[in-house]
Amino acid sequence: MVNIRSLDPSASPLDYYGSELRRLREEAELNQPQLGKILYCTASLIGQIETAKKVPTRRFSEQLDAALMTGGVFSRLVGLVLKSQLPNWFQPYAEMEAKAAYISTYQAQLVYGLLQTPEYARAVLSVDHPDKLDAMVAARMDRQRILEREHPPVLCVVLDEATLRLEIGGPEIMRTQLRHLLGFLNRPWVQIQVLPFTAGQHAGLMGSFNLLRFEDDPDLFYSPSYGGGHMTANPQVIRERSLGYARLQATALSQEDSAALIARVMEERYGHQPGLEVA
């Protein structure tokens, strides 16, 4: 039976998306099976999205716009929907991250979200969010779209060596993730360095943190914590952490040596031949 659960469009971006889908589908005089046939998906999927039980993908939204000739309504809406799937405490940071001209990050244990593969992200998020895993993975992948812009932000990343050796999701997922990191070598606006275990004590011992710089707004410092995060534009904090980050970059391996270490760990720990000539 077709699900005709009523929605409050103001309840959430997902509810609004679902109500608009139903309204525009009915205006086009299509039932769920008919629209599903056009989109090459099931009527059940249409029903789940219309009743806010499933989060739409960006590809689905683009196909929907073409099928219903909406002028890009759903392609615009889906960004809000996916952003709403992020934890409430993280959404303000994600909004600022998307506006930043320069992003500098030190990661103590995990690969930075903008550089994660879908499989790696799924393994990470499955620990605390098994009930809404698909939606949260989709939201994390959507964050990465800023790296595909015509003018993407400059991204400087310092990864502790632990991020390479902490096996997230199993060997195959780690092989793919490390290969993905090596794939950024030819992007001039992305710089990836590894802080080796041999560095000893360093400026990142207090944990992961990010620095965001903007063209016209004050710099921001962000540090994650369990179930929350701290963001501030305090000039003294920015000054101290900027200096700390510069020290981390100076202590970390060069980009070339970092790539060599990533490739070596990928081969020795996860049994993969990267096919790269590294020293």
C-alpha positions as CSV (number, residue, x, y, z in Angstrom):
1,M,0.0,0.0,0.0
2,V,1.3,3.5,-0.8
3,N,2.4,5.4,2.3
4,I,0.4,8.6,2.6
5,R,1.8,9.7,6.0
6,S,1.3,13.4,6.3
7,L,4.4,15.6,6.8
8,D,5.0,18.9,8.5
9,P,7.2,20.7,5.9
10,S,8.5,23.0,8.5
11,A,9.7,20.1,10.7
12,S,13.1,19.7,9.0
13,P,14.8,20.0,5.6
14,L,14.1,16.3,5.0
15,D,10.4,16.7,5.7
16,Y,10.3,19.8,3.4
17,Y,12.0,17.8,0.6
18,G,9.6,14.9,1.0
19,S,6.5,17.2,0.9
20,E,7.8,19.0,-2.2
21,L,8.5,15.7,-3.9
22,R,5.0,14.6,-3.2
23,R,3.4,17.9,-4.3
24,L,5.3,18.2,-7.5
25,R,4.9,14.5,-8.4
26,E,1.1,14.8,-7.9
27,E,1.1,18.0,-10.0
28,A,2.8,16.0,-12.8
29,E,-0.1,13.5,-12.4
30,L,2.4,10.6,-11.7
31,N,2.0,8.0,-9.0
32,Q,5.0,6.6,-7.2
33,P,5.4,3.5,-9.4
34,Q,5.3,5.7,-12.5
35,L,7.9,8.1,-11.2
36,G,10.0,5.2,-10.1
37,K,10.0,3.8,-13.6
38,I,11.2,7.1,-15.0
39,L,14.0,7.3,-12.4
40,Y,14.9,3.6,-12.6
41,C,14.2,3.1,-8.9
42,T,11.4,1.5,-6.9
43,A,8.1,3.0,-5.9
44,S,9.1,2.1,-2.3
45,L,12.1,4.4,-2.5
46,I,9.9,7.2,-3.7
47,G,7.6,6.6,-0.8
48,Q,10.3,6.5,1.8
49,I,11.7,9.8,0.6
50,E,8.3,11.4,0.5
51,T,7.6,10.3,4.1
52,A,11.1,11.5,5.3
53,K,12.1,7.9,6.1
54,K,15.1,7.9,3.7
55,V,17.6,10.6,2.8
56,P,17.8,11.4,-0.9
57,T,21.2,11.4,-2.7
58,R,22.5,14.2,-4.8
59,R,22.3,12.0,-7.9
60,F,18.6,11.1,-7.2
61,S,17.9,14.8,-6.8
62,E,19.4,15.7,-10.1
63,Q,17.5,12.9,-11.8
64,L,14.3,14.1,-10.1
65,D,14.8,17.7,-11.3
66,A,15.2,16.4,-14.9
67,A,12.1,14.1,-14.6
68,L,9.8,16.7,-13.1
69,M,11.4,19.7,-14.9
70,T,11.7,21.6,-11.6
71,G,14.5,23.9,-12.6
72,G,16.9,22.5,-10.1
73,V,14.7,22.7,-7.0
74,F,15.7,19.4,-5.6
75,S,19.4,19.8,-6.5
76,R,19.4,22.9,-4.3
77,L,17.3,21.4,-1.5
78,V,19.5,18.3,-1.2
79,G,22.4,20.3,0.2
80,L,20.3,21.5,3.1
81,V,19.0,18.0,3.6
82,L,22.4,16.4,3.8
83,K,23.8,19.1,6.0
84,S,20.9,18.5,8.4
85,Q,22.1,14.9,8.8
86,L,25.3,16.1,10.5
87,P,25.2,16.3,14.3
88,N,23.7,19.5,15.5
89,W,26.9,20.5,17.3
90,F,29.0,20.0,14.1
91,Q,26.8,21.9,11.7
92,P,28.1,25.4,12.5
93,Y,31.7,24.2,11.8
94,A,30.6,22.5,8.5
95,E,29.0,25.8,7.4
96,M,32.2,27.7,8.1
97,E,34.4,25.0,6.6
98,A,32.4,25.4,3.3
99,K,33.2,29.2,3.3
100,A,36.9,29.0,4.2
101,A,39.7,30.0,1.8
102,Y,42.3,28.2,3.7
103,I,41.9,25.1,5.9
104,S,44.8,23.8,8.1
105,T,44.2,20.7,10.1
106,Y,46.2,18.4,12.4
107,Q,44.7,14.9,12.8
108,A,45.9,12.7,15.7
109,Q,44.0,9.4,14.9
110,L,41.7,9.7,11.9
111,V,42.0,10.9,8.4
112,Y,40.4,14.3,8.0
113,G,36.8,14.1,6.9
114,L,37.3,15.9,3.6
115,L,39.9,13.2,2.6
116,Q,38.0,10.1,3.7
117,T,36.7,7.5,1.3
118,P,33.0,6.4,1.7
119,E,34.1,3.0,3.1
120,Y,36.4,4.6,5.7
121,A,33.8,7.1,6.7
122,R,31.2,4.3,7.1
123,A,33.6,2.3,9.3
124,V,34.3,5.4,11.5
125,L,30.6,6.5,11.8
126,S,29.3,3.0,12.4
127,V,30.7,3.1,16.0
128,D,28.3,5.8,17.2
129,H,25.6,6.1,14.5
130,P,24.6,2.7,13.2
131,D,21.0,3.7,13.0
132,K,21.5,6.5,10.5
133,L,24.7,5.4,8.8
134,D,23.7,5.9,5.2
135,A,22.6,9.5,5.8
136,M,25.7,10.5,7.8
137,V,28.1,9.0,5.2
138,A,26.2,10.8,2.5
139,A,26.5,14.0,4.5
140,R,30.2,13.6,5.0
141,M,30.8,12.9,1.3
142,D,28.8,16.0,0.4
143,R,31.1,18.1,2.5
144,Q,33.9,17.1,0.2
145,R,32.3,18.9,-2.8
146,I,34.2,22.0,-1.7
147,L,37.4,20.4,-3.0
148,E,35.9,20.1,-6.5
149,R,35.0,23.8,-6.9
150,E,36.6,25.9,-9.6
151,H,38.4,27.7,-6.8
152,P,38.7,25.2,-3.9
153,P,40.1,26.1,-0.5
154,V,43.8,25.6,0.1
155,L,44.0,22.5,2.3
156,C,47.0,21.8,4.5
157,V,46.9,18.5,6.4
158,V,49.3,17.1,9.0
159,L,48.4,13.5,9.8
160,D,49.9,11.7,12.8
161,E,51.5,8.5,11.7
162,A,48.9,6.8,13.9
163,T,46.2,7.7,11.3
164,L,48.1,5.4,8.8
165,R,48.5,2.5,11.2
166,L,45.1,2.5,13.0
167,E,43.2,-0.1,11.1
168,I,39.8,1.3,10.4
169,G,37.3,-1.1,8.8
170,G,39.9,-3.7,7.8
171,P,42.9,-4.0,5.5
172,E,41.1,-3.5,2.2
173,I,39.4,-0.3,3.4
174,M,42.7,1.0,4.7
175,R,44.5,0.2,1.4
176,T,41.8,2.2,-0.5
177,Q,42.0,5.0,2.0
178,L,45.8,5.3,1.8
179,R,45.7,5.1,-2.0
180,H,43.1,7.9,-1.9
181,L,45.5,10.1,0.1
182,L,48.3,9.5,-2.5
183,G,45.8,10.5,-5.2
184,F,46.0,14.1,-3.8
185,L,49.7,14.4,-4.7
186,N,49.0,16.2,-7.9
187,R,46.6,18.7,-6.6
188,P,48.5,21.9,-6.1
189,W,46.0,23.3,-3.5
190,V,46.3,20.2,-1.2
191,Q,49.3,19.6,1.0
192,I,49.5,16.4,3.0
193,Q,52.3,15.8,5.5
194,V,52.8,12.9,8.0
195,L,54.1,13.5,11.5
196,P,56.2,10.4,12.2
197,F,56.3,8.6,15.6
198,T,60.0,9.5,15.7
199,A,59.0,13.2,16.2
200,G,58.5,12.5,19.9
201,Q,56.8,15.3,21.8
202,H,55.2,17.9,19.5
203,A,52.7,20.8,19.4
204,G,49.7,18.5,18.7
205,L,49.8,16.4,21.8
206,M,46.6,18.0,23.1
207,G,44.7,16.4,20.1
208,S,43.3,17.2,16.7
209,F,42.4,20.8,15.7
210,N,41.6,22.8,12.6
211,L,42.3,26.4,11.6
212,L,40.1,28.2,9.1
213,R,41.0,31.4,7.3
214,F,38.6,33.5,5.2
215,E,38.9,36.2,2.7
216,D,36.8,38.7,4.7
217,D,36.1,37.2,8.1
218,P,38.2,36.5,11.2
219,D,40.1,33.3,11.5
220,L,38.5,30.4,13.4
221,F,40.0,27.7,15.6
222,Y,38.1,24.4,16.0
223,S,38.8,21.4,18.2
224,P,36.6,18.4,18.2
225,S,35.5,16.5,21.4
226,Y,33.2,13.6,22.1
227,G,29.6,14.7,21.5
228,G,30.6,18.3,20.8
229,G,33.2,20.7,19.5
230,H,34.7,24.0,20.4
231,M,35.0,26.9,17.9
232,T,36.4,30.3,18.6
233,A,37.7,33.4,16.9
234,N,39.7,34.5,20.0
235,P,42.8,36.2,18.6
236,Q,45.1,34.9,21.3
237,V,43.9,31.3,20.6
238,I,44.3,31.8,16.9
239,R,47.9,33.2,17.4
240,E,48.9,30.3,19.7
241,R,47.5,27.6,17.5
242,S,48.8,29.1,14.3
243,L,52.3,29.0,15.8
244,G,51.7,25.5,17.0
245,Y,50.6,24.4,13.5
246,A,53.6,26.0,11.9
247,R,55.8,24.0,14.3
248,L,53.9,20.8,13.4
249,Q,54.5,21.4,9.7
250,A,58.2,22.0,10.4
251,T,58.4,18.8,12.4
252,A,56.5,16.7,10.0
253,L,58.0,14.9,7.0
254,S,58.1,16.7,3.7
255,Q,55.3,16.1,1.2
256,E,57.6,13.7,-0.8
257,D,58.7,11.8,2.3
258,S,55.2,11.7,3.6
259,A,54.0,10.1,0.4
260,A,56.8,7.6,0.6
261,L,55.8,6.7,4.2
262,I,52.1,6.4,3.2
263,A,53.0,4.1,0.3
264,R,55.3,2.0,2.5
265,V,52.7,1.5,5.2
266,M,50.1,0.6,2.5
267,E,52.5,-2.0,1.2
268,E,54.0,-3.4,4.4
269,R,51.0,-3.2,6.7
270,Y,48.1,-3.7,4.4
271,G,49.7,-5.8,1.7
272,H,49.4,-3.5,-1.3
273,Q,51.8,-2.6,-4.1
274,P,51.0,1.0,-4.8
275,G,52.8,1.1,-8.2
276,L,54.6,4.3,-7.3
277,E,58.3,4.9,-7.4
278,V,59.1,6.1,-3.9
279,A,62.4,6.5,-2.0
